[in-house]
Amino acid sequence: MSTSVKQVTTLPQLAPRKADSHKGDFGRVLVIAGSKGMSGAAVLCGSAALRGGAGLVTVACPESCWSIVASRNPCLMTFPWPEERKELRAYFNERLAASDVVVIGPGLGQSNAVTTLVNDIVCSQSIPVVVDADGLNVLECSSNTFRGHAGPRVLTPHPGEFARLLGISTAEVQERREELTIDFAQRFGVVLVLKGHETLVCDVTRIYRNNSGNPGMATAGSGDVLAGLIGALIGQGLAPFEAAQLGVFVHGRAGDLARDHFGEVSLIASDLLDYLPMAFQSIQDGRPKEGL
């Protein structure tokens, strides 16, 4: 490990909520996700942001899947956009201005319009942006505009997505996980979350190796839940590294609790949503409680 990177082990904690709090105190999260046939990704991501404590969550999704997303969780606000249009940014300006954090990518597809939208938002927005799934698949990280991105960025690739970003094989990523994670985070000034067994979280000066989670979480939609959860924690005031660190632990802890009930074989991503409350309760003074 680079001597300039410090190993972090203690988990950050959310501040206690004041008695006179209101929903605006806990973050306005904009989730840009979903496409025809992938509405579940938008639902999982938005629902995880809610379960993660965000005060208001808006899911912006294409018109083709808007009614499905809107009907799946009444606590979500929704915003449909016309996927057939070649230029989409204008549709999002008002929503972006009203948001504290953006989560972009789950189930979004890889059209030319999506590619332009993702790179525009990632490079130009001053608010924090969490980039996942198809957001990573269309991200042009070699461009000078990405290197000069305007605000905090959290990228959450699995090994295959990270391999694409680097232009190498997935096998090489797995062989050099820590080295490559540190190098990418430092080179681009982002928080990099490399998912998988012992997920790594790294920024320019710190690295965290997660010890929660299990193989049952290797199921479609699990990453969508993590992205929404990290967005919610940023919205509640945690810095991006701390939000990612706490997010990956709580996400894995929820998976462990779900495994204890359902087993690894039958575990599905929506189970994680049900166990997020218990996962948050299992942390005390920056450490996991014993016996949970």
Phi, psi and omega per residue, in radians:
M1 nan 2.512 3.080
S2 -1.053 2.420 3.139
T3 -1.190 -0.254 -3.124
S4 -1.503 -0.013 -3.123
V5 -1.964 2.216 -3.111
K6 -1.673 2.335 3.073
Q7 -1.329 2.202 -3.133
V8 -1.908 2.366 -3.139
T9 -2.158 -0.582 -3.121
T10 -1.314 2.370 -3.125
L11 -1.441 2.473 3.025
P12 -1.249 2.865 3.137
Q13 -2.267 2.545 3.028
L14 -1.298 2.565 3.097
A15 -1.202 2.555 3.068
P16 -1.033 2.574 -3.124
R17 -1.485 2.323 3.122
K18 -1.260 2.668 -3.091
A19 -1.091 -0.540 -3.094
D20 -1.737 0.430 -3.141
S21 -1.149 2.720 2.997
H22 -2.329 2.959 -3.001
K23 -1.044 -0.502 3.133
G24 -1.192 -0.284 3.140
D25 -1.314 -0.255 -2.965
F26 -2.021 0.355 2.961
G27 1.708 2.353 3.015
R28 -1.817 1.881 -3.043
V29 -1.790 2.206 3.038
L30 -1.821 2.066 3.089
V31 -1.821 2.080 3.088
I32 -1.865 1.842 -2.938
A33 -2.767 2.928 3.020
G34 1.550 2.731 3.025
S35 -2.869 3.070 3.140
K36 -1.039 2.161 -3.091
G37 1.531 -0.125 -3.114
M38 -2.243 0.548 -3.135
S39 -1.131 -0.503 -3.129
G40 -1.054 -0.602 3.131
A41 -1.081 -0.723 3.127
A42 -1.159 -0.709 -3.138
V43 -1.142 -0.815 -3.125
L44 -1.094 -0.776 -3.113
C45 -1.144 -0.832 3.130
G46 -1.128 -0.719 3.141
S47 -1.151 -0.637 3.093
A48 -1.147 -0.641 3.081
A49 -1.093 -0.677 3.078
L50 -1.155 -0.860 3.131
R51 -1.126 -0.404 3.090
G52 -1.408 -0.042 3.026
G53 1.849 0.039 -3.140
A54 -1.096 2.512 -3.116
G55 -1.322 -0.724 3.126
L56 -2.419 2.298 3.128
V57 -2.225 2.175 3.052
T58 -1.970 2.198 3.059
V59 -1.765 2.007 3.051
A60 -1.647 2.061 -3.075
C61 -2.435 2.814 3.141
P62 -1.093 2.673 3.134
E63 -0.999 -0.525 -3.073
S64 -1.156 -0.409 3.128
C65 -2.132 0.127 -3.070
W66 -1.040 -0.791 -3.086
S67 -1.125 -0.583 3.105
I68 -1.176 -0.847 -3.130
V69 -1.076 -0.780 -3.104
A70 -1.108 -0.496 -3.075
S71 -1.524 -0.210 -3.006
R72 -1.516 -0.433 3.120
N73 -2.593 1.906 -3.069
P74 -1.202 -0.204 3.136
C75 -1.441 -0.226 3.121
L76 -1.505 2.429 2.869
M77 -1.540 2.603 -3.097
T78 -2.291 2.691 -3.093
F79 -2.498 1.882 -3.121
P80 -1.450 2.498 3.071
W81 -2.288 2.612 -3.025
P82 -1.387 1.800 -3.029
E83 -1.189 -0.278 -3.116
E84 -1.388 -0.203 -3.128
R85 -1.305 2.520 -3.121
K86 -1.427 -0.396 -3.124
E87 -2.181 2.048 -2.995
L88 -1.929 -0.326 -2.969
R89 -0.949 -0.696 -3.089
A90 -1.031 -0.514 -3.136
Y91 -1.232 -0.316 -3.029
F92 -1.840 -0.141 -3.023
N93 -0.980 -0.827 -3.113
E94 -1.145 -0.733 -3.135
R95 -1.150 -0.721 3.118
L96 -1.097 -0.721 -3.128
A97 -1.120 -0.451 -3.100
A98 -1.671 0.107 -3.035
S99 -1.914 2.654 3.071
D100 -1.689 -0.398 -3.122
V101 -2.749 2.592 3.120
V102 -2.079 2.372 2.951
V103 -2.014 2.137 -3.019
I104 -2.308 2.346 2.978
G105 2.283 -0.643 -3.035
P106 -1.007 2.101 3.079
G107 1.125 0.363 -2.967
L108 -1.412 -0.347 -3.064
G109 1.505 3.136 -3.037
Q110 -2.349 0.692 3.106
S111 -1.251 2.929 3.093
N112 -1.076 -0.681 3.139
A113 -1.139 -0.719 3.113
V114 -1.134 -0.740 3.116
T115 -1.008 -0.814 3.129
T116 -1.118 -0.760 -3.121
L117 -1.084 -0.863 -3.104
V118 -1.035 -0.870 -3.090
N119 -1.166 -0.586 3.092
D120 -1.133 -0.856 -3.114
I121 -1.158 -0.785 -3.111
V122 -1.087 -0.663 -3.051
C123 -1.507 -0.494 -2.950
S124 -1.880 -0.363 -3.059
Q125 -1.386 2.368 3.132
S126 -1.438 -0.344 3.118
I127 -1.367 2.798 3.129
P128 -1.078 2.509 3.108
V129 -2.285 2.232 3.031
V130 -1.766 2.176 -3.058
V131 -1.994 2.177 -3.069
D132 -2.423 2.797 2.914
A133 0.923 -2.128 -3.100
D134 -1.111 -0.417 3.017
G135 -1.047 -0.671 3.082
L136 -1.285 -0.616 -3.093
N137 -1.166 -0.435 3.134
V138 -1.878 0.002 -3.079
L139 -1.233 2.297 -3.135
E140 -1.757 1.315 -3.001
C141 -1.288 -0.207 3.105
S142 -1.430 -0.135 -3.077
S143 -1.356 2.671 3.107
N144 -1.144 -0.536 -3.139
T145 -1.179 -0.637 3.084
F146 -1.166 -0.705 3.114
R147 -1.061 -0.490 3.138
G148 -1.831 0.526 -3.076
H149 -0.916 2.584 -2.892
A150 -1.471 -0.159 -3.081
G151 -2.746 -3.085 -3.123
P152 -1.078 2.420 -3.125
R153 -2.301 2.352 3.038
V154 -2.087 2.088 3.109
L155 -1.881 2.324 -3.015
T156 -2.165 1.094 -3.088
P157 -1.399 2.604 2.820
H158 -1.475 2.981 -3.037
P159 -0.961 -0.653 3.136
G160 -1.153 -0.730 3.107
E161 -1.171 -0.679 3.125
F162 -1.152 -0.658 3.095
A163 -1.059 -0.713 3.114
R164 -1.126 -0.740 3.127
L165 -1.051 -0.634 -3.084
L166 -1.569 -0.286 -3.097
G167 1.297 0.558 3.118
I168 -2.245 -3.098 -3.129
S169 -1.477 2.716 3.067
T170 -1.086 -0.634 3.124
A171 -1.056 -0.706 3.120
E172 -1.174 -0.673 3.067
V173 -1.010 -0.805 -3.115
Q174 -1.155 -0.554 3.126
E175 -1.304 -0.459 -3.029
R176 -2.228 0.661 -3.004
R177 -0.911 -0.958 -3.049
E178 -1.175 -0.802 -3.142
E179 -1.017 -0.830 -3.096
L180 -1.217 -0.634 3.110
T181 -1.095 -0.823 3.136
I182 -1.092 -0.809 -3.106
D183 -1.061 -0.780 -3.111
F184 -1.150 -0.799 -3.125
A185 -1.045 -0.742 -3.120
Q186 -1.282 -0.651 -3.088
R187 -1.179 -0.656 -3.051
F188 -1.879 -0.074 3.106
G189 1.164 0.708 -3.120
V190 -2.129 2.950 2.899
V191 -1.614 2.125 -3.116
L192 -1.893 2.157 3.079
V193 -1.932 1.806 3.114
L194 -1.635 1.864 -3.025
K195 -1.321 2.852 3.136
G196 2.278 -2.938 3.077
H197 -1.042 2.173 -3.040
E198 0.981 1.087 3.106
T199 -0.855 2.407 3.124
L200 -1.821 2.443 3.029
V201 -2.179 2.180 -3.073
C202 -2.480 2.462 2.909
D203 -2.118 -2.688 -3.047
V204 -1.189 -0.559 -2.999
T205 -2.152 -0.164 -3.027
R206 -2.338 2.682 3.041
I207 -2.448 2.477 3.114
Y208 -2.228 2.313 3.095
R209 -1.908 2.057 -3.040
N210 -1.439 2.489 -3.134
N211 -2.071 0.172 3.073
S212 -1.760 2.869 3.118
G213 1.840 2.928 -3.055
N214 -2.748 2.927 -3.083
P215 -1.109 -0.333 3.095
G216 -1.116 -0.326 -3.138
M217 -1.411 -0.061 3.068
A218 -1.373 1.250 -3.060
T219 -2.548 2.609 -3.079
A220 -0.987 2.312 3.086
G221 1.741 -0.274 -3.129
S222 -1.059 -0.729 3.112
G223 -1.171 -0.553 3.087
D224 -1.098 -0.689 3.100
V225 -1.107 -0.780 -3.138
L226 -1.069 -0.767 -3.120
A227 -1.058 -0.794 3.118
G228 -1.123 -0.655 3.135
L229 -1.130 -0.782 3.112
I230 -1.095 -0.724 3.094
G231 -1.028 -0.720 3.131
A232 -1.109 -0.707 -3.111
L233 -1.209 -0.642 3.026
I234 -1.106 -0.745 -3.141
G235 -1.067 -0.449 3.137
Q236 -1.575 0.089 2.988
G237 1.923 -0.074 3.074
L238 -1.294 2.501 3.030
A239 -1.146 2.705 -3.045
P240 -0.935 -0.745 3.125
F241 -1.105 -0.825 -3.140
E242 -1.117 -0.662 3.113
A243 -1.122 -0.745 3.115
A244 -1.162 -0.731 3.138
Q245 -1.068 -0.903 3.130
L246 -1.157 -0.658 -3.121
G247 -1.070 -0.798 -3.106
V248 -1.198 -0.594 3.110
F249 -1.188 -0.856 -3.109
V250 -1.108 -0.697 3.088
H251 -1.022 -0.845 3.114
G252 -1.159 -0.664 3.117
R253 -1.107 -0.729 3.070
A254 -1.059 -0.681 3.091
G255 -1.127 -0.677 3.106
D256 -1.157 -0.714 3.110
L257 -1.152 -0.711 3.105
A258 -1.150 -0.693 3.100
R259 -1.053 -0.717 -3.130
D260 -1.093 -0.430 -3.140
H261 -1.635 -0.802 -3.023
F262 -1.756 -0.347 -2.957
G263 1.513 2.848 -3.100
E264 -1.245 -0.632 -3.048
V265 -1.137 -0.696 -3.020
S266 -1.657 0.000 -3.100
L267 -1.195 2.318 3.055
I268 -2.212 2.867 -2.987
A269 -1.060 -0.649 -3.130
S270 -1.144 -0.378 3.051
D271 -1.088 -0.573 -3.129
L272 -1.064 -0.655 3.131
L273 -1.046 -0.696 -3.095
D274 -1.211 -0.467 -3.075
Y275 -1.782 -0.016 3.075
L276 -1.044 -0.715 3.115
P277 -1.013 -0.795 3.114
M278 -1.142 -0.605 3.131
A279 -1.124 -0.747 3.073
F280 -1.085 -0.694 -3.116
Q281 -1.228 -0.256 -3.088
S282 -1.491 0.086 -3.135
I283 -1.950 2.330 3.115
Q284 -2.485 2.244 3.125
D285 0.939 0.685 3.077
G286 1.335 0.178 3.134
R287 -2.335 2.623 3.038
P288 -1.134 2.430 3.050
K289 -1.201 2.579 3.087
E290 -1.300 2.533 3.023
G291 1.508 0.101 3.119
L292 -2.084 nan nan
